[in-house]
Amino acid sequence: MTSVEAKREAARDDLAARDGVLVAFSGGVDSSVVAALAHDALGDDAVACTAKSETLPEAELEDAKRVADEIGIRHKIVSFSELDSDAFVENDDDRCYHCRTMRLGEMQATARELGIGTVCDGTNADDPGAGHRPGLQAVDELDVHSPLLAHDITKAEVREIAAHYGLSVADKPSMACLSSRIPTGLAVTDDRLTRIERAEALLRQWGFDQFRVRDHDGLARIEVAPEELERALTREFAETVREELSQLGFEHVTLDLHGYRTGSVSPAGDEEATAESSSDD
């Protein structure tokens, strides 16, 4: 048995020993692996729960539904709004703490309704060392179980386990919530979130895999993965994206020649991947 196989079995046994678990599920690779392990261990006593809010792109919600069906796990969708929190809207250095506290609070309330005693998330063993991660404080304060972290499963090993289960998201790039595109200190509003989502939908239509559209209060800064940068430097793309984003309300549209970088509008090392494990990865 390899090290990864041993860790996978240990995490599965950990979940199997519980009466039932509710997984905070975004459809990203981390939460999908936890959901697959939970379903493998507990069958119908495992539930994947996705929290729908303004910061979750509709495409990601549809992806979560598809992946839950792929796993075969019972899937529950709950709705809430981070914009109800003044602390979240203010968008300070602890925005992810406020978001994760609300999101996981919804998970715990849903678990209580279902008579489930354990809420799990997709925090993996690489996350605590990944810089400024205030959302992990919320995980600890709310006593949420992180089986990947508990059994020292790294991001690379998460992807290996995802491949073992045949999950289509095994190689899916991390996708943070839409608020991560707004610079720290600039208020998070429904209008900004909406235009970011629509702008990124355009990049998705163009076939880009790893990208962000950062909203600098009227200036759209587009980031794409370095290996995809050449495709973004065509006249056709430049003209199309400038016209489309102008119609969304952006006064200026730029392409960042540094390429995609996590947390490039937030404190160093900010938890841009938090959507994967809380809402993912």
PAVEX-145499 format. One record per residue (C-alpha): residue number from 0; residue in three letters; x, y, z. Coordinates in steps of 0.5 Angstrom, whole numbers, plus 500, padded with zeros to 3 digits. Each point is the difference from the previous one (the first is absolute). Layout:
N
zami, voti, px, py, pz
NUM, ALA, X, Y, Z
...
//
This chain:
281
zami, voti, px, py, pz
0, MET, 500, 500, 500
1, THR, 503, 507, 498
2, SER, 500, 506, 505
3, VAL, 494, 503, 496
4, GLU, 496, 494, 500
5, ALA, 501, 499, 508
6, LYS, 498, 507, 501
7, ARG, 494, 499, 496
8, GLU, 498, 494, 504
9, ALA, 501, 504, 506
10, ALA, 496, 506, 498
11, ARG, 495, 495, 498
12, ASP, 500, 496, 507
13, ASP, 500, 507, 503
14, LEU, 493, 501, 497
15, ALA, 497, 493, 500
16, ALA, 501, 501, 508
17, ARG, 495, 506, 500
18, ASP, 492, 499, 500
19, GLY, 500, 505, 494
20, VAL, 503, 506, 497
21, LEU, 498, 506, 496
22, VAL, 506, 502, 496
23, ALA, 500, 508, 498
24, PHE, 501, 498, 492
25, SER, 501, 505, 495
26, GLY, 502, 495, 494
27, GLY, 507, 502, 500
28, VAL, 505, 494, 501
29, ASP, 501, 501, 508
30, SER, 493, 499, 502
31, SER, 499, 495, 494
32, VAL, 505, 496, 503
33, VAL, 497, 500, 507
34, ALA, 493, 499, 497
35, ALA, 502, 494, 497
36, LEU, 504, 497, 506
37, ALA, 494, 502, 504
38, HIS, 495, 496, 495
39, ASP, 505, 494, 500
40, ALA, 500, 500, 507
41, LEU, 493, 501, 502
42, GLY, 495, 500, 494
43, ASP, 494, 503, 501
44, ASP, 502, 503, 507
45, ALA, 505, 505, 496
46, VAL, 497, 506, 497
47, ALA, 503, 506, 496
48, CYS, 498, 507, 501
49, THR, 501, 506, 496
50, ALA, 499, 507, 502
51, LYS, 497, 504, 495
52, SER, 501, 507, 500
53, GLU, 502, 506, 496
54, THR, 508, 499, 500
55, LEU, 499, 493, 497
56, PRO, 500, 500, 493
57, GLU, 494, 496, 496
58, ALA, 504, 496, 496
59, GLU, 503, 498, 507
60, LEU, 494, 498, 503
61, GLU, 498, 496, 494
62, ASP, 507, 496, 500
63, ALA, 498, 499, 507
64, LYS, 494, 496, 498
65, ARG, 503, 496, 495
66, VAL, 506, 498, 504
67, ALA, 495, 498, 506
68, ASP, 496, 496, 495
69, GLU, 507, 497, 497
70, ILE, 502, 498, 507
71, GLY, 493, 497, 502
72, ILE, 499, 504, 507
73, ARG, 494, 504, 502
74, HIS, 500, 507, 498
75, LYS, 497, 506, 504
76, ILE, 500, 507, 498
77, VAL, 499, 506, 505
78, SER, 500, 507, 499
79, PHE, 503, 506, 504
80, SER, 503, 507, 498
81, GLU, 507, 502, 503
82, LEU, 497, 507, 498
83, ASP, 496, 500, 506
84, SER, 506, 501, 504
85, ASP, 503, 507, 500
86, ALA, 507, 497, 502
87, PHE, 500, 496, 494
88, VAL, 498, 505, 495
89, GLU, 506, 505, 503
90, ASN, 505, 495, 497
91, ASP, 505, 500, 505
92, ASP, 506, 496, 501
93, ASP, 495, 495, 504
94, ARG, 495, 499, 494
95, CYS, 501, 493, 500
96, TYR, 499, 499, 507
97, HIS, 493, 503, 500
98, CYS, 498, 496, 494
99, ARG, 502, 494, 502
100, THR, 497, 501, 507
101, MET, 493, 501, 497
102, ARG, 501, 495, 495
103, LEU, 502, 494, 505
104, GLY, 495, 503, 504
105, GLU, 494, 498, 495
106, MET, 504, 493, 499
107, GLN, 499, 499, 508
108, ALA, 493, 502, 500
109, THR, 498, 496, 494
110, ALA, 504, 494, 504
111, ARG, 496, 501, 506
112, GLU, 493, 500, 496
113, LEU, 502, 493, 497
114, GLY, 503, 497, 506
115, ILE, 507, 500, 498
116, GLY, 505, 501, 505
117, THR, 506, 502, 496
118, VAL, 502, 505, 495
119, CYS, 506, 499, 496
120, ASP, 504, 505, 495
121, GLY, 505, 499, 495
122, THR, 506, 503, 503
123, ASN, 506, 496, 498
124, ALA, 507, 500, 503
125, ASP, 503, 505, 496
126, ASP, 495, 505, 502
127, PRO, 503, 502, 507
128, GLY, 506, 502, 497
129, ALA, 498, 504, 494
130, GLY, 500, 507, 503
131, HIS, 495, 505, 502
132, ARG, 494, 495, 501
133, PRO, 495, 503, 505
134, GLY, 494, 495, 498
135, LEU, 504, 494, 504
136, GLN, 499, 504, 506
137, ALA, 492, 499, 499
138, VAL, 501, 493, 499
139, ASP, 504, 499, 506
140, GLU, 495, 504, 504
141, LEU, 494, 497, 497
142, ASP, 503, 493, 502
143, VAL, 499, 498, 492
144, HIS, 504, 493, 499
145, SER, 505, 500, 494
146, PRO, 502, 493, 499
147, LEU, 505, 502, 494
148, LEU, 503, 504, 505
149, ALA, 500, 495, 506
150, HIS, 503, 495, 496
151, ASP, 505, 504, 496
152, ILE, 498, 500, 493
153, THR, 503, 505, 496
154, LYS, 497, 503, 494
155, ALA, 504, 496, 495
156, GLU, 497, 494, 504
157, VAL, 493, 502, 500
158, ARG, 500, 500, 492
159, GLU, 503, 493, 500
160, ILE, 494, 498, 505
161, ALA, 496, 504, 495
162, ALA, 502, 496, 494
163, HIS, 500, 493, 504
164, TYR, 492, 502, 501
165, GLY, 500, 502, 493
166, LEU, 498, 507, 501
167, SER, 499, 504, 494
168, VAL, 503, 506, 505
169, ALA, 506, 497, 501
170, ASP, 504, 505, 496
171, LYS, 496, 506, 501
172, PRO, 503, 506, 502
173, SER, 498, 503, 506
174, MET, 494, 505, 500
175, ALA, 500, 505, 505
176, CYS, 493, 504, 502
177, LEU, 499, 506, 496
178, SER, 502, 505, 505
179, SER, 507, 498, 500
180, ARG, 500, 504, 493
181, ILE, 499, 507, 504
182, PRO, 506, 503, 503
183, THR, 500, 501, 508
184, GLY, 497, 506, 502
185, LEU, 495, 501, 494
186, ALA, 493, 498, 503
187, VAL, 497, 493, 497
188, THR, 493, 502, 497
189, ASP, 495, 496, 496
190, ASP, 502, 504, 493
191, ARG, 507, 499, 501
192, LEU, 499, 492, 501
193, THR, 495, 500, 494
194, ARG, 505, 503, 495
195, ILE, 506, 496, 502
196, GLU, 496, 494, 499
197, ARG, 497, 502, 493
198, ALA, 507, 502, 498
199, GLU, 503, 494, 502
200, ALA, 495, 496, 497
201, LEU, 502, 503, 493
202, LEU, 507, 498, 502
203, ARG, 498, 493, 501
204, GLN, 496, 500, 493
205, TRP, 507, 502, 497
206, GLY, 503, 493, 503
207, PHE, 504, 503, 505
208, ASP, 501, 495, 506
209, GLN, 504, 504, 505
210, PHE, 498, 507, 501
211, ARG, 497, 506, 504
212, VAL, 497, 507, 498
213, ARG, 502, 505, 506
214, ASP, 495, 506, 501
215, HIS, 504, 506, 502
216, ASP, 494, 504, 501
217, GLY, 499, 501, 492
218, LEU, 506, 497, 498
219, ALA, 500, 493, 498
220, ARG, 507, 496, 500
221, ILE, 500, 494, 497
222, GLU, 505, 494, 502
223, VAL, 500, 494, 496
224, ALA, 505, 494, 501
225, PRO, 507, 501, 497
226, GLU, 499, 495, 496
227, GLU, 494, 503, 497
228, LEU, 503, 507, 499
229, GLU, 501, 499, 493
230, ARG, 493, 499, 498
231, ALA, 498, 506, 504
232, LEU, 505, 505, 496
233, THR, 496, 499, 494
234, ARG, 496, 506, 497
235, GLU, 494, 496, 499
236, PHE, 500, 499, 508
237, ALA, 502, 507, 501
238, GLU, 494, 503, 496
239, THR, 495, 495, 503
240, VAL, 501, 500, 507
241, ARG, 501, 508, 500
242, GLU, 493, 501, 497
243, GLU, 497, 495, 504
244, LEU, 503, 502, 507
245, SER, 498, 507, 498
246, GLN, 493, 498, 499
247, LEU, 500, 497, 507
248, GLY, 502, 507, 503
249, PHE, 508, 499, 500
250, GLU, 503, 507, 498
251, HIS, 507, 497, 499
252, VAL, 502, 493, 498
253, THR, 507, 498, 501
254, LEU, 504, 493, 499
255, ASP, 505, 499, 506
256, LEU, 507, 497, 496
257, HIS, 502, 497, 507
258, GLY, 494, 495, 499
259, TYR, 496, 496, 505
260, ARG, 502, 501, 507
261, THR, 496, 498, 506
262, GLY, 498, 506, 505
263, SER, 503, 505, 495
264, VAL, 495, 505, 503
265, SER, 500, 498, 507
266, PRO, 505, 499, 506
267, ALA, 506, 496, 498
268, GLY, 498, 493, 500
269, ASP, 493, 501, 501
270, GLU, 496, 494, 500
271, GLU, 497, 501, 492
272, ALA, 499, 492, 500
273, THR, 495, 500, 506
274, ALA, 494, 499, 495
275, GLU, 503, 494, 499
276, SER, 499, 497, 507
277, SER, 495, 504, 503
278, SER, 495, 502, 494
279, ASP, 510, 496, 496
280, ASP, 503, 500, 500
//
